[in-house]
Amino acid sequence: MVQVHARPGAGDTVMNVAGRDAGDVRAKGLSGNSVGLLGSAVIGISTVAPVYCLTSTLGPTVGQVGVQMPAVFLAGFLPMLLVAFAYRELNAVLPDCGTSFTWTVRAFGPRIGWMCGWGLVIATIIVLSNLAGVATSFFYLLLGEITGSDAVAALDDNRIAHVGTCLAFIAVATAVSYRGMTATKGVQYALVGLQLAVLAVFVAMAIVKARSGDLPGSIDFSWSWLNPFGVESFSAFTAGLSLSIFMYWGWDACLTVNEETEGSARTPGRAALLAMVVLVGSYLLTAVAAQMFSGVGEKGTGLGNPDTAGNVFAALADPVLGTALGVLLFVAVLASAAASLQTTFLPVARTVLAMSTYQALPPSFARVHPRFKSPGRATIAAGVATGVFYAVMSFLSENVLIDTVYALGLMICFYYSITAFACAWFFRHELRNSVRDACFKGVFPLMGGVLLAAVFCKTLYDMWNPAYGSGSAVAGVGSVFVIGVGLLLLGLVLMLLMQRRSPAFFRGEVLTRSTPALVAED
């Protein structure tokens, strides 16, 4: 049951969820009960963009770990599952759209919480710009396939045409998100359904053709593919694991719409776990099918071919599905990027809304559209920031744009690990209540946080090498390292500026640092 009480001395509300004191969590004015379990899970799947992740990651992962690719996909699922338990438990007592920001403030205080929120926001801006670029590239690639014109496909190489189209995609995605959850949900059902249907057809036809024995590069399935200890070196394993973790990023979007979900204390957590199961199942089946069909060779359609590593499905579309159906893979990748572009606005806009509501950002971002019940100002700001970021980076340097995407993994591990540690600390007084509480509120989140923190440190170390990413360097230091650390330091500078503008939040007077108080159930 959810009870709403007036906050003394303020016009905001305080929520008491399932008989547990939720402290200073405030209502934001969002549209409640707009999304059910299925809709929430669809949002999580869509944000991850499974078809796009597969086409861009299958090749590089094989390049690192060979036939152990399915094992690495499975290994990358483990820390994400452990962190998902942390999100579920925190959401059950604090169903706030600020998610990582709000929960970390309550556990560790305003400064660590602010930086955690910054990590989520900047990671999302980078992903949005990348998704817009991918959607643009596949848009022209699809038009080239349909028209049979190389000149049309080559428009993607025209920087002005590419950036202009990219900004148009960003504007459309911003407009749909601006109109609230009802518009978002309707678009996502169609786009996610299309992606999963095309993947199912691809998997079935790839396995059937591989088992026919007529393909020179095909290989038979082996259970050893699922053994992570079969990877030749630890360095190769961690490189593949980093790629795998990126493939699961975004499932937490269904938690950021918790205030708009039916049964906000329970449904978002269940939706996150459901989305994770669908994702890992899709990834494993597609990885096995593609590997059986193509093998891991470095020539032709082999998954290890460096010439096709960036877009595996473009190379496999016609061989697997035939000329008539092959275009469906191009449509699915475009739909995947476009769907993710639209839903990825949800977490950044709602995190900014929450940070503004609790006075951690300027108050103008706390405005909710009176008709659509969406964080309109925050959504528009995210769209403008994404467009400006992509346009500037595109005209500044292609290497800088590539290295910014490589730095994304650092941001993901940063805020996920802090959130996982926040869960264990937040519930520290409850861990002896039962075995269930000890595992799901303490042990599992702590394990997930440690694993992601380890990947964060290893990635930070690897980034120092100029060979990481595009190969460019600044004063002998890898540009990916400079960009990744630089973005985190930028957040620190902005936090210090906000501390002077909004001292009450940083004194802990707005969103209090506390642990949940157990009270009698009604």
Secondary structure, DSSP 8 states (H G I E B T S, - for coil): -EEEEE-TTSSSEEEEETTEE-TT-------TT-B-HHHHHHHHHHHH-HHHHHHHHHHHHHHHHGGGHHHHHHHHHHHHHHHHHHHHHHHHH---TTTHHHHHHHHH-HHHHHHHHHHHHHHHHHHHHHHHHHHHHHHHHHHHHHHT-HHHHGGGG-HHHHHHHHHHHHHHHHHHHHT-HHHHHHHHHHHHHHHHHHHHHHHHHHHHHHHTT--TT-----GGGG-GGGSS-HHHHHHHHHHHHHHHTTTTHHHHTGGGBTTTTTHHHHHHHHHHHHHHHHHHHHHHHHHHHH-S-SSTT-TT-TTTTT-HHHHHIIIIIHHHHHHHHHHHHHHHHHHHHHHTHHHHHHHHHHHHHTTSS-GGGG---TTT-S-HHHHHHHHHHHHHHHHHHHHH-HHHHHHHHHTHHHHHHHHHHHHHHHHHHHTGGGTTS-HHHIIIIIIHHHHHHHHHHHHHHHHHHHHTSTTSTTS-EETTEEHHHHHHHHHHHHHHHHHHHHHHH-HHHHTTSSS------B----
